[in-house]
Amino acid sequence: MQPEQIEKAIDELWDLTQNPKKPASEIINEYTRSRRYIGSKDRKAITQAVWLKWREKEFPEWLKEKIPHFENEWKKMRYSQAPTGIRVNGDRTFIKKELEKQEIRSKEMEKSPLGLVLEKRTNLEALKLFKDGYFEVQDEGSQLIGLAVGVKPNDSVLELCAGAGGKSLLFAQMMQNKGKIIASDISERSLKELEKRAKRAKVSIIQTTLQIPNEKFDIVVIDAPCSGTGTYRRTPDNVHKLTQAQFEKILATQKMLLEKSMNYVKDDGRICYMTCSLTVDENEQQIQHFLKAHSNCFLIEQKWFSPALSQTDGFYIAILGVK
């Protein structure tokens, strides 16, 4: 493509990604797939230019004020590209060596004992190792908050808002495929994807459901819908498309899920609330308000992971005990 054609494509794609109802990543993929005449080098240049435009936008002022130590986080996440991380199902050294045989270099994650970070992006789903269930794509921060839940073999676990099940699959691995995991979500499509992933990983203890069974669990996990501010390195457009009205609805949903969890947790059980957000409103304040309303609950531990703190995506987890 000529330089003027590339510039025109960048402007066209930039305008398309302004759609507030659709992620920019999805729009970019659709655009490049439908224009096979664009060579791989030009496709990469156009895509990178559009993402750079998103990163050059100033962070919304109203949202900035809700993030502790914002300037430190902003320096780490504004122009940095998040690495590709995988969680291994099996011996990490063996899988690392098998990837190297296919010229895919990686290094062990520093904090997660189950993770590898790839040196460069590659089509992982085409690999036999992936198809045989030896690993799943998962950021180190996501692995760490999953590990923090502390599930063990023969536990009963309910995950609310399980989505496609990255955390549920990690729990199954921690539980050595012994016990019970009920993965609940309002999206049938997401649950179908989880079923496919569980089959690939040879996991049998996960049950997916649109309707939560009327029973009590040792651990209730809330993988709460959130602003996604912690994943800015991957999806910077999400933050800029988020309105204050949408943010308030998110807070209301989080509060509802915390209240709902009380119906399903056993006495002496645990509620684990997590987000991929950096805002105080969605994290510490939600937990403070919940604990004030429930004297039989107490805070065991809370953890934060972020680009500035741990060089991961941004995550928060609060582990609550129930008397």
C-alpha positions in Angstrom: 0.0 0.0 0.0 1.1 3.6 -0.7 1.6 5.9 2.4 -1.5 7.9 1.6 -3.5 4.6 1.4 -2.2 3.6 4.8 -3.1 6.9 6.3 -6.6 6.7 4.8 -7.1 3.2 6.3 -5.9 4.4 9.7 -8.4 7.3 9.6 -11.2 5.0 8.5 -10.5 2.4 11.1 -10.1 5.0 13.8 -13.5 6.3 13.1 -15.0 2.8 13.1 -13.5 2.0 16.5 -15.4 5.0 18.1 -18.5 2.8 18.2 -19.4 2.8 22.0 -21.2 -0.5 21.8 -18.4 -2.6 20.3 -14.8 -3.2 21.5 -12.1 -1.8 19.3 -10.3 -5.1 19.2 -13.4 -6.8 17.6 -13.8 -3.9 15.1 -10.1 -4.1 14.1 -10.2 -7.8 13.6 -13.3 -7.6 11.4 -11.7 -4.8 9.4 -8.5 -6.6 8.7 -10.1 -10.0 8.0 -12.5 -8.4 5.4 -9.6 -6.7 3.6 -7.3 -9.5 2.6 -5.6 -7.3 0.0 -3.8 -5.5 2.9 -0.4 -7.2 3.4 0.6 -8.4 6.8 3.2 -5.6 7.3 0.7 -2.9 6.4 -2.0 -4.6 8.5 0.3 -4.5 11.5 1.2 -0.8 10.9 -2.4 0.2 10.6 -3.5 -1.7 13.7 -0.6 -0.3 15.8 -1.4 3.2 14.7 -5.0 3.0 15.7 -4.1 1.6 19.1 -1.6 4.3 19.6 -4.3 6.9 18.9 -6.3 5.4 21.8 -3.3 5.4 24.1 -2.6 9.0 23.3 -6.0 10.1 24.6 -5.9 11.5 28.1 -7.4 9.3 30.8 -11.0 10.5 31.8 -10.6 13.0 34.6 -13.7 11.7 36.5 -12.3 8.2 36.5 -8.7 9.2 37.2 -9.7 10.5 40.6 -10.9 7.1 41.7 -7.6 5.3 41.1 -5.0 5.4 44.0 -1.5 6.4 42.9 -2.9 7.1 39.4 0.3 8.7 38.0 2.4 5.7 38.8 -0.1 3.3 37.2 -0.6 5.6 34.2 3.2 5.6 33.5 3.2 1.8 33.5 0.1 1.1 31.5 -0.3 4.0 29.0 2.1 2.9 26.3 3.1 -0.6 27.5 1.9 -3.7 25.7 0.7 -6.5 28.0 2.6 -9.7 27.5 1.0 -13.0 26.5 0.8 -15.2 29.6 -0.2 -18.9 29.8 -1.2 -21.1 32.7 0.2 -24.6 32.3 -1.8 -27.8 33.1 1.1 -30.0 34.2 4.9 -29.7 34.5 5.9 -26.2 33.6 9.5 -27.1 32.6 8.2 -29.8 30.3 5.8 -27.5 28.6 8.4 -24.8 28.3 10.7 -27.2 26.5 8.0 -28.4 24.2 7.2 -24.8 23.2 10.9 -24.2 22.5 10.9 -27.2 20.1 8.5 -25.1 18.1 10.7 -22.0 18.3 8.3 -20.4 20.9 10.5 -19.0 23.6 9.2 -18.2 27.1 10.2 -17.5 30.6 8.7 -18.6 33.9 6.4 -16.1 35.6 8.0 -14.6 38.7 5.0 -14.8 41.0 2.7 -17.5 39.6 4.1 -21.1 39.9 1.8 -22.1 37.1 2.7 -19.5 34.5 4.9 -18.8 31.5 5.3 -15.5 29.7 5.9 -15.7 25.9 8.6 -13.6 24.3 6.4 -12.7 21.4 2.8 -13.2 20.3 1.9 -16.4 18.4 -1.1 -18.3 17.2 -1.4 -20.5 20.3 -4.7 -22.1 19.4 -3.1 -23.8 16.4 -0.6 -25.6 18.6 -1.1 -29.3 19.4 -0.1 -28.6 23.0 -3.0 -26.2 23.3 -5.5 -28.6 21.6 -4.4 -31.3 24.0 -5.1 -29.1 27.0 -1.6 -28.5 28.2 -2.1 -24.8 28.8 -4.6 -21.9 28.8 -4.0 -18.2 28.0 -4.2 -16.3 31.3 -2.4 -13.2 32.6 -0.3 -13.6 35.7 -2.5 -11.2 37.8 -5.5 -13.3 36.9 -3.7 -16.5 38.0 -2.6 -14.8 41.2 -6.0 -13.8 42.4 -7.3 -17.3 41.5 -4.6 -18.8 43.6 -5.4 -16.5 46.4 -8.9 -18.0 46.7 -7.2 -21.0 48.2 -9.5 -23.8 47.0 -8.4 -27.3 47.8 -9.5 -30.9 46.7 -13.1 -31.8 47.6 -14.3 -28.2 48.2 -17.6 -27.1 46.9 -17.3 -23.8 44.9 -19.8 -21.5 43.3 -18.5 -18.9 40.8 -20.8 -16.1 40.0 -20.2 -14.3 36.6 -17.9 -17.2 35.6 -17.9 -16.1 31.9 -15.8 -18.4 29.8 -14.3 -19.9 32.9 -10.6 -19.0 33.2 -10.9 -18.9 37.0 -13.1 -22.0 37.2 -10.5 -24.0 35.2 -7.7 -22.8 37.5 -9.8 -23.8 40.6 -10.3 -27.3 39.1 -6.5 -27.6 38.7 -5.9 -26.5 42.3 -8.6 -29.0 43.4 -6.9 -31.8 41.4 -10.3 -32.4 39.7 -11.9 -33.4 43.0 -14.9 -31.8 44.5 -17.5 -29.6 42.8 -17.5 -26.3 40.9 -20.7 -24.7 39.8 -20.0 -22.0 37.2 -22.9 -19.6 36.8 -23.3 -16.8 34.2 -26.1 -15.1 32.3 -24.4 -15.8 29.0 -25.1 -19.2 27.6 -22.5 -18.6 24.9 -19.8 -18.0 27.5 -20.8 -21.1 29.4 -20.7 -23.2 26.2 -17.1 -21.9 25.7 -16.3 -23.0 29.2 -17.6 -26.4 28.6 -15.3 -26.7 25.5 -12.3 -25.5 27.5 -13.1 -27.9 30.4 -13.3 -30.8 28.0 -10.0 -29.8 26.4 -8.3 -29.6 29.8 -9.9 -33.0 30.9 -11.7 -31.3 33.8 -14.9 -33.1 34.9 -15.9 -31.3 38.2 -17.2 -28.1 36.6 -20.9 -27.8 36.0 -22.2 -24.8 34.1 -25.6 -23.2 34.7 -27.7 -20.2 34.0 -29.7 -20.9 37.1 -27.9 -21.2 40.5 -29.0 -24.3 42.4 -30.6 -23.8 45.8 -27.7 -25.0 48.0 -24.8 -23.8 50.1 -21.1 -23.8 49.2 -17.8 -23.8 51.0 -16.6 -20.9 48.8 -18.5 -18.4 46.7 -16.5 -16.5 44.2 -17.7 -13.3 42.6 -15.8 -12.5 39.4 -17.6 -9.2 39.3 -18.4 -7.1 36.2 -16.3 -4.0 36.5 -14.9 -0.9 34.7 -11.9 -2.9 33.3 -9.5 -0.2 34.2 -6.9 -2.8 35.2 -6.8 -4.2 31.7 -6.0 -0.8 30.0 -2.8 -2.1 28.4 -4.9 -4.6 26.4 -8.1 -2.6 25.8 -7.5 1.2 26.2 -10.7 2.0 24.3 -12.9 0.5 27.0 -12.0 3.2 29.6 -12.7 6.0 27.1 -16.0 4.6 26.1 -17.2 4.1 29.7 -19.7 6.8 30.9 -20.4 7.8 34.5 -23.9 6.5 34.2 -22.5 3.1 33.1 -20.1 3.2 36.0 -22.9 3.7 38.5 -24.7 0.7 37.1 -21.6 -1.4 37.5 -21.4 -0.4 41.1 -25.0 -1.3 41.7 -24.5 -4.8 40.0 -21.4 -5.4 42.2 -23.4 -4.6 45.3 -26.2 -6.9 44.2 -23.8 -9.8 43.6 -22.2 -9.4 47.1 -25.7 -9.4 48.7 -26.7 -12.4 46.5 -23.6 -14.4 47.6 -24.9 -14.5 51.2 -27.7 -16.9 50.0 -25.2 -19.5 48.9 -22.3 -19.5 51.3 -22.1 -21.9 54.2 -21.5 -20.8 57.8 -17.7 -20.8 58.3 -17.4 -20.5 54.5 -15.7 -17.8 52.4 -16.8 -15.2 49.9 -14.1 -14.1 47.5 -14.9 -10.9 45.6 -12.6 -9.9 42.7 -12.4 -7.4 39.9 -10.0 -6.4 37.1 -10.4 -2.8 38.2 -8.1 -0.2 39.9 -10.8 2.0 41.3 -11.5 2.4 45.0 -15.2 2.6 44.4 -15.3 -0.9 42.9 -12.9 -2.5 45.4 -12.3 -1.3 48.9 -15.4 0.8 49.2 -17.7 -2.0 48.0 -16.2 -4.3 50.7 -16.4 -1.7 53.4 -20.1 -1.1 52.7 -20.8 -4.8 52.6 -19.1 -5.5 55.9 -21.0 -2.7 57.6 -24.3 -4.3 56.5 -23.3 -7.8 57.5 -21.9 -8.2 61.0 -21.5 -11.9 60.6 -18.8 -11.3 57.8 -15.2 -10.2 58.3 -12.3 -9.4 56.1 -9.6 -12.1 56.0 -7.4 -10.6 53.4 -7.3 -8.3 50.4 -4.7 -8.1 47.7 -3.9 -5.8 44.8 -2.1 -6.5 41.6 -1.4 -3.9 38.9 1.0 -2.7 36.2 2.9 -0.5 38.7 2.8 -2.9 41.7 3.4 -6.2 40.1 3.8 -5.7 36.3 0.6 -7.6 35.7 -2.9 -6.5 34.6 -4.8 -4.8 37.4 -6.8 -7.0 39.8 -8.3 -6.8 43.3 -9.5 -9.5 45.6 -11.1 -9.5 49.0 -11.5 -12.7 50.9 -14.3 -12.6 53.5 -15.1 -15.0 56.2 -18.6 -15.9 57.3 -19.4 -16.7 60.9 
